[in-house]
Amino acid sequence: MKPLRIAVSANFMHPDRTRLAYPPKTIIYGEESLYHWFEEGGAIPYMIPRLSGRFSLEDILADFDGVVFSGGADVSPKSYGEEPLRPEWAGDYARDQYELALFKASRTLDKPILGVCRGHQLINVALGGSLYQDTHTQLEGAELHRDGDIYDALGHDVEIVENSLLSGIYGGKLKHKINSVHHQAIKQLGSGLSVQARSVTDNVIEAIWYDDPAYYILGVQWHPEWMKDPQMLDPDPIRDDFLAACKARITP
């Protein structure tokens, strides 16, 4: 059997005259750990560009087995009907529009979907939910979920919901430690989504699942591709369950 082909959403660098590389141009990129993680699982990942319009997203996704929404810049509050409370929380509205269209096309084609960090938030917004623009200041009692100095070394405990899809993936073990590199978080849950895991200390939603059995749509707030610490949650069962769903949809 040929290796699975996984489409991965791109990060954007918009034109910036102070930048040395391509200052007047838009650059798309990906952080390579995510690509290596899928390769280690036996799948070939491909970054998907923002198309100019000659081909539809359905055209480009038709030959892929699954779609991953990657981490990166904030989701813009404008994408869930709010204005940014601070300029630094404005997010990347252009990327949102690209990924919301990618999500719609993926769902139309019944491609299994996995969202990582920003991707988890994007799934929620795509299904009508909203976010805390800044969890630490907007949610009373919230712990610090992002520290730029130690980055993915920051971690905390999550509790997986009993009898959820995620608890099945992890054999019923409910409490785990994960990394934490986000300052936005889910506020209002999107339509059709169920909570799969929450932060132990402040109840922040850390994983979601789309309950319609016709689809496979899973989002996790942490970065499994960076979790190599044996004291943390084993990241690979999430990837392997997603890839199994991709494989199950391949017609002979």
Secondary structure, DSSP 8 states (H G I E B T S, - for coil): ---EEEEEE-EEE---TT-SSSTTS-EEE--HHHHHHHHHTTEEEEEE----SSS-HHHHHTT-SEEEE---S---GGGGT---SSGGG---HHHHHHHHHHHHHHHHTT--EEEETHHHHHHHHHTT--EESSHHHHSTT------TTTGGG-EEEEEE-TTSHHHHHTTT--EEEEE---S-EESS--TTEEEEEEETTT--EEEEEE--TT--EEEESS-GGG---TTS--SHHHHHHHHHHHHHT---
